[in-house]
Amino acid sequence: MPKQLVYRFSAKPENDQVKLDMDDEIKEPSSGDMLDIDGKRWTVNAVMTERSLSAKGPIPVMTIYLTNGR
C-alpha cells in the first residue's frame, strides 16, 4: 500500500521533506530510532499516522518528528 512520509526536522514545518513510498519499501521508524538524512544523523522523537484522501482512496501519511542525533 502506498504511503507518504513527512520528515519534520527540529519541529520546523518549513523544513519538511516529503517522500512518497509507492511500493511500501521504506520501513516505518519507531521512537528512539536513528536515521541518516542528507549527511546528518537524526533521532526519531515520535511518529504520527493520519489518513489522507486521494482519488484512489485513503493513504497513510506518517509525520516523523526528528531532532539532531548524537
N, C-alpha and C positions, 0 to 999 in steps of 0.2 A: 504494500500500500504506500503510495507517495506521502511524503510529509515535508513540512517546511521547518527549518531550524533557524532561529534568530539568536545570534550570539550577541549578548549585551555586555559590553566592557565597562567595568567600574561604574555601573548604574547610570550610564550616559546614553540615552536612546539615539542621540545624534551620531553615535559611532557604531550603531548596529551593523552587523554583517548578516546577510540573509542567504541561506543556501537551500535549494530545493533538491530533495532526495527522492527521485522518481522510482528508484529500484530498491529502496529500503536497504541501502548499503552502509549508511552511517549509523553506528551504534549510539543509542541514546545514553549520554553520560549521566552519572549519578553525583550527588553532592559529595564533595571531597576529592573527586577525580581531578587529575592534572591534564591539561590539554596544551599542545604546542600549536599556536596560530600566528602566522606572519612573523616567525622567528622569535616569538616571546612565549614564555610559559605562564599559563593562567590556571587558577583554581576555580572549580565549579562550586558556587555557593548554593544554588538552587536551580531546579528545572520545573517550569510550569507548562502544562499542556492544555491547550484550548482547541476547539474545533472551528475551522473557518469554512464557510460555504463556498463552493465552486460550482461550475456548470455540471460537473460530474459527481457532485455530492460533497459531503464534508471531508476535509482533510485535516489531520492533526497539525497544529502549529506549536512547536516547542520553543519556548523562550528560555535560553540558558544564560544565567546570571554569572558573570566571571569577575574575579579580582586578580591582581598581579600575583603570580605564584612565586614561590621562593625556592 
